[in-house]
């Protein structure tokens, strides 16, 4: 962790086998917010050339949105916008200097993590990530507060957040999504391999699938309802509004959906 009093944010990158080109925009922007507050912001960027399909891209954040867009080719582009608030412009700048983004890159994995001293307490930074990832990579996205949005990834997605929603569209491969306070809203183009695991505590889960999907569904909720519509679904046993097992188009990879306070909806794209 950086110590208070550093003159600049520490932007540390450990580069191993991957070829990488690093670009960093380090100008600090200051904005008056009214009400006695000011904000300072800084943009951090990196570009990597991934070694091939199956490379894992991991983003670990605290507060702020993570948006992932799948692209063709083998270039990974990461842009992080760091924002801090302070009572004055000088205070906002001083707080911004304590934020650290650590990047580690190897042949099989690229990992990016937001770090800052615990002494900041409630003055934690808002760090927004906008990422363009080769669609054949696997992504692992984790945050505490914010939202996670993923589009077009075809090789596997893991998304985990404490307070916020998870949204995805045109996803394939194994998908795992979990949140404590927030909903999960996914559109999946195919269910493959290890299938789908969707879990939340306080929030609803909405899953859309192609009509031809073959899968085995196990859905559970405590306070809410479960609904499967516009899909060829065959229920196992009696089931109930809070517990439902069955097969879609005769069965296939497992779809496991669990929530405590919220409803579950599974329907056709």
C-alpha positions as CSV (number, residue, x, y, z in Angstrom):
1,X,0.0,0.0,0.0
2,X,1.2,3.5,-0.8
3,X,1.9,5.9,2.1
4,X,0.3,9.2,2.6
5,X,2.5,11.9,1.1
6,X,3.5,10.2,-2.1
7,X,3.7,12.8,-4.8
8,X,2.2,10.7,-7.6
9,X,-0.1,7.6,-7.8
10,X,2.0,4.4,-8.1
11,X,1.3,2.7,-11.4
12,X,3.2,-0.5,-11.2
13,X,3.2,-3.1,-13.9
14,X,4.9,-6.5,-13.8
15,X,5.3,-7.8,-17.3
16,X,6.3,-11.4,-17.9
17,X,5.9,-13.4,-21.1
18,X,3.1,-11.4,-22.7
19,X,4.0,-8.7,-25.2
20,X,2.5,-5.5,-23.9
21,X,2.4,-1.8,-24.8
22,X,1.5,0.5,-21.8
23,X,-0.1,3.9,-22.3
24,X,-0.9,6.0,-19.3
25,X,-2.7,9.4,-19.3
26,X,-1.6,11.1,-16.1
27,X,-3.2,14.5,-16.3
28,X,-5.3,15.3,-13.2
29,X,-8.6,17.0,-13.8
30,X,-10.2,19.1,-11.0
31,X,-13.9,19.9,-10.9
32,X,-15.8,22.0,-8.4
33,X,-18.9,20.1,-7.3
34,X,-20.7,22.7,-5.3
35,X,-21.8,22.3,-1.7
36,X,-18.2,22.7,-0.5
37,X,-16.9,19.7,-2.4
38,X,-14.3,19.3,-5.2
39,X,-13.3,16.2,-7.2
40,X,-10.1,15.1,-8.8
41,X,-9.8,12.5,-11.6
42,X,-7.1,10.7,-13.4
43,X,-7.2,8.2,-16.4
44,X,-5.0,5.0,-16.3
45,X,-4.7,2.9,-19.5
46,X,-2.9,-0.3,-20.5
47,X,-2.9,-2.3,-23.8
48,X,-1.7,-5.9,-23.9
49,X,-1.4,-8.5,-26.8
50,X,-2.7,-11.7,-25.4
51,X,-1.0,-15.0,-26.2
52,X,-4.0,-16.9,-27.4
53,X,-7.5,-18.2,-26.6
54,X,-8.2,-19.2,-23.0
55,X,-6.1,-16.4,-21.4
56,X,-7.7,-15.2,-18.2
57,X,-8.4,-11.5,-17.6
58,X,-9.0,-10.6,-13.9
59,X,-10.3,-7.3,-12.6
60,X,-10.5,-6.6,-8.9
61,X,-12.2,-3.4,-7.9
62,X,-13.7,-1.8,-4.8
63,X,-16.2,0.9,-5.8
64,X,-17.1,1.7,-9.4
65,X,-18.6,0.1,-12.5
66,X,-16.8,-2.5,-14.6
67,X,-17.8,-2.7,-18.2
68,X,-16.5,-5.5,-20.5
69,X,-17.0,-5.6,-24.3
70,X,-15.8,-8.6,-26.3
71,X,-13.8,-7.9,-29.5
72,X,-12.2,-9.9,-32.3
73,X,-8.4,-10.3,-32.4
74,X,-6.0,-10.6,-29.5
75,X,-5.7,-7.1,-28.1
76,X,-6.8,-6.3,-24.6
77,X,-7.5,-2.6,-23.8
78,X,-8.1,-1.4,-20.3
79,X,-9.1,2.1,-19.3
80,X,-9.6,3.0,-15.6
81,X,-11.0,6.4,-14.6
82,X,-10.1,7.2,-11.0
83,X,-12.2,9.8,-9.1
84,X,-11.7,11.2,-5.6
85,X,-13.8,13.8,-3.7
86,X,-12.4,16.2,-1.2
87,X,-13.4,19.3,0.8
88,X,-11.0,21.4,-1.4
89,X,-9.2,20.9,-4.7
90,X,-6.0,20.3,-2.9
91,X,-7.6,17.7,-0.6
92,X,-9.0,15.9,-3.6
93,X,-5.6,15.9,-5.3
94,X,-3.9,14.6,-2.2
95,X,-6.4,11.7,-1.9
96,X,-6.0,10.8,-5.5
97,X,-2.3,10.4,-5.1
98,X,-2.9,7.6,-2.6
99,X,-4.7,5.4,-5.2
100,X,-2.7,2.5,-6.7
101,X,-3.6,0.4,-9.6
102,X,-1.5,-2.8,-9.9
103,X,-1.2,-4.6,-13.1
104,X,0.4,-8.1,-13.5
105,X,0.6,-9.8,-16.9
106,X,1.8,-13.3,-17.7
107,X,1.4,-15.8,-20.5
108,X,-1.9,-17.2,-19.2
109,X,-3.3,-14.3,-17.1
110,X,-3.6,-10.6,-16.9
111,X,-4.6,-9.2,-13.5
112,X,-5.6,-5.7,-12.6
113,X,-6.4,-4.6,-9.0
114,X,-7.4,-1.3,-7.4
115,X,-5.6,-0.6,-4.1
116,X,-5.6,2.2,-1.6
117,X,-4.9,2.7,2.1
118,X,-7.6,1.6,4.5
119,X,-7.1,4.9,6.3
120,X,-9.2,6.5,3.5
121,X,-12.2,4.9,5.1
122,X,-15.4,6.2,3.5
123,X,-13.4,8.4,1.2
124,X,-12.7,5.5,-1.0
125,X,-12.1,6.2,-4.7
126,X,-14.6,5.6,-7.5
127,X,-12.8,3.7,-10.2
128,X,-14.6,3.0,-13.4
129,X,-13.2,0.3,-15.7
130,X,-13.9,0.1,-19.4
131,X,-12.4,-3.0,-20.9
132,X,-12.2,-4.4,-24.5
133,X,-11.3,-8.1,-24.3
134,X,-10.7,-10.7,-27.0
135,X,-13.9,-12.8,-27.0
136,X,-12.0,-16.0,-26.6
137,X,-10.5,-15.0,-23.2
138,X,-12.0,-15.9,-19.9
139,X,-13.0,-13.0,-17.6
140,X,-13.0,-12.9,-13.8
141,X,-14.6,-9.7,-12.5
142,X,-14.9,-8.8,-8.8
143,X,-16.1,-5.6,-7.0
144,X,-17.7,-4.4,-3.8
145,X,-19.9,-1.5,-4.9
146,X,-21.0,-0.7,-8.4
147,X,-22.3,-2.6,-11.4
148,X,-20.8,-5.2,-13.7
149,X,-21.8,-5.3,-17.3
150,X,-20.4,-7.9,-19.8
151,X,-21.2,-8.2,-23.5
152,X,-20.2,-10.9,-26.1
153,X,-17.7,-13.0,-24.1
154,X,-17.7,-16.6,-25.5
155,X,-15.2,-18.6,-23.4
156,X,-16.5,-18.1,-19.8
157,X,-17.4,-15.4,-17.3
158,X,-17.2,-15.1,-13.6
159,X,-18.7,-12.0,-12.0
160,X,-19.0,-11.3,-8.3
161,X,-20.1,-8.1,-6.5
162,X,-21.5,-7.3,-3.1
163,X,-23.7,-4.3,-3.7
164,X,-24.8,-3.8,-7.3
165,X,-26.3,-5.4,-10.4
166,X,-24.7,-7.8,-12.8
167,X,-25.8,-7.6,-16.5
168,X,-24.8,-9.5,-19.5
169,X,-25.7,-10.2,-23.1
170,X,-24.6,-12.6,-25.8
171,X,-22.6,-14.7,-23.4
172,X,-21.4,-18.3,-24.0
173,X,-19.3,-20.8,-22.1
174,X,-19.6,-21.4,-18.4
175,X,-21.1,-18.4,-16.6
176,X,-21.0,-17.8,-12.9
177,X,-22.6,-14.6,-11.4
178,X,-23.2,-13.7,-7.7
179,X,-24.3,-10.6,-5.8
180,X,-25.5,-9.9,-2.3
181,X,-27.6,-6.8,-2.8
182,X,-28.7,-6.5,-6.5
183,X,-30.2,-8.3,-9.4
184,X,-28.8,-10.5,-12.1
185,X,-30.0,-9.9,-15.7
186,X,-28.4,-12.1,-18.4
187,X,-29.0,-13.0,-22.0
188,X,-27.0,-16.2,-22.9
189,X,-26.5,-17.3,-26.4
190,X,-25.6,-20.9,-25.5
191,X,-25.3,-23.0,-22.3
192,X,-22.1,-25.1,-22.4
193,X,-19.6,-27.1,-20.3
194,X,-20.2,-26.4,-16.6
195,X,-23.4,-24.5,-17.4
196,X,-24.7,-21.5,-15.4
197,X,-24.6,-20.6,-11.7
198,X,-26.5,-17.5,-10.7
199,X,-26.9,-16.5,-7.1
200,X,-28.1,-13.4,-5.2
201,X,-29.4,-12.7,-1.7
202,X,-31.5,-9.6,-2.2
203,X,-32.5,-9.2,-5.8
204,X,-34.3,-10.9,-8.7
205,X,-32.7,-13.0,-11.4
206,X,-33.8,-12.7,-15.0
207,X,-32.3,-15.2,-17.5
208,X,-33.0,-15.3,-21.3
209,X,-32.1,-18.3,-23.4
210,X,-32.4,-19.3,-27.1
211,X,-35.4,-21.5,-27.8
212,X,-33.2,-24.4,-28.8
213,X,-31.2,-24.4,-25.5
214,X,-30.7,-27.9,-24.0
215,X,-30.3,-27.6,-20.2
216,X,-31.2,-29.0,-16.8
217,X,-32.7,-26.4,-14.5
218,X,-32.6,-26.3,-10.7
219,X,-34.1,-23.0,-9.3
220,X,-34.6,-22.0,-5.6
221,X,-36.0,-18.9,-3.9
222,X,-37.2,-18.2,-0.4
223,X,-39.3,-15.0,-0.8
224,X,-40.4,-14.7,-4.3
225,X,-41.7,-16.7,-7.3
226,X,-40.1,-18.9,-10.0
227,X,-41.4,-18.6,-13.6
228,X,-40.3,-20.4,-16.8
229,X,-42.0,-19.1,-19.9
230,X,-41.8,-19.6,-23.7
231,X,-39.4,-22.5,-23.5
232,X,-40.0,-26.3,-23.9
233,X,-39.7,-27.0,-20.2
234,X,-40.6,-30.3,-18.5
235,X,-41.0,-30.1,-14.8
236,X,-39.6,-32.9,-12.5
237,X,-42.2,-33.8,-9.8
238,X,-44.7,-31.3,-8.4
239,X,-42.4,-28.4,-7.8
240,X,-43.6,-25.2,-6.2
241,X,-43.4,-21.4,-6.6
242,X,-40.2,-21.5,-4.6
243,X,-38.5,-24.7,-5.9
244,X,-38.4,-25.9,-9.4
245,X,-36.5,-28.7,-11.1
246,X,-36.8,-29.8,-14.7
247,X,-35.3,-30.0,-18.2
248,X,-35.3,-27.7,-21.2
249,X,-35.4,-29.4,-24.6
250,X,-34.7,-32.8,-22.9
251,X,-31.8,-31.6,-20.7
252,X,-28.2,-30.7,-20.9
253,X,-25.7,-28.6,-18.9
254,X,-26.9,-27.5,-15.5
255,X,-28.5,-24.1,-14.8
256,X,-28.5,-23.5,-11.1
257,X,-30.3,-20.4,-9.9
258,X,-30.7,-19.3,-6.2
259,X,-32.0,-16.2,-4.5
260,X,-33.4,-15.5,-1.1
261,X,-35.4,-12.3,-1.5
262,X,-36.5,-11.9,-5.1
263,X,-38.1,-13.7,-8.0
264,X,-36.6,-15.9,-10.7
265,X,-37.6,-15.6,-14.3
266,X,-36.3,-17.8,-17.1
267,X,-37.6,-17.1,-20.6
268,X,-36.7,-17.1,-24.3
269,X,-34.6,-14.6,-26.1
